[in-house]
Amino acid sequence: MDGLTCAGCALSAVGATAGPALWLAMPRTQRHLGGGFENEGMDLTVLFTELPLVVLGGAFLPLLVFTLLVRAAGRRRG
């Protein structure tokens, strides 16, 4: 059981890191953070509104899927 717990924590950490990395790579986010022509469309409020949700979603969504898969596998075994 300790291995599953460790795997779930590692998956959550990877998701919390990969979520913002993917979010930063999107053209929409780059435009809001100053990637537009002469800072056109620059909106730094995305750092306060979207970024926390991206981090939480990246951490909890993989953990939720992992938990559901472990429970489904446990029910199949009996």
N, C-alpha and C positions, 0 to 999 in steps of 0.2 A: 504494500500500500504506500510506503514511503516513496517508491520509485514513481508511482502515478502522481503523487502530490508534487514531487520535484518536476516532473514533466509538465504538469499543469502550470506551475509557476514560471518555468522557462518559456512555455508557449505564450503566457501572458506578457512576459518581458519582451519577447520578440515582437509580438503584436503591438505593444505600446511603442516600440521603436520603429517598426515598419510602417505603421499608420501615418505618423507625421512625415516620414520620409516620402511616402507616396503622395501625401497631401501637398508637400512642398514642390513636388515634381510636376504637378498639374498646371496647365497654362493659366487657368483662372486664378489660382493662388498667386502665381508669379506676377500676374497683372496687378492684383491687389497690393502686392508688396513692392511695387515700384518697377515692374518689368515692362510697363506700357510706354508708349511714345511720350517723352517729356513728362513722365510720372502721371500720365492720363489714367484715370480710374484708380489711383492709389487710395487704398482704404485700409489703414492699420487696425481698425476695429476687428478685423478677422482674427487677429491674434488673441483677442479676448473672448470672441464669440465662438469661432469655429475650432480653434486649436484645442481647447480643453475637451470638446466633444470628440474630436478625432483621437486624442490620446486615450480617453476613456473607452471609446468604441474599439480602438485597436487592442486595448488590454482585455476587455470583457467579452467581446464577441468570440475570439478564438477559445477562450476559457469556457464559455458556454457550450460551444460546439464540442469541445473535448469532453466536457462533463456528460453531455448527452450521449456521445459515442461510448464512453466507458460504462454508463448505466445500461445502454442497449446491449453491449457485449456481456455484461454481468447477468442480465436477464436470460440471455440465450444459453449461458452455461448452466443455469439452473439455480 
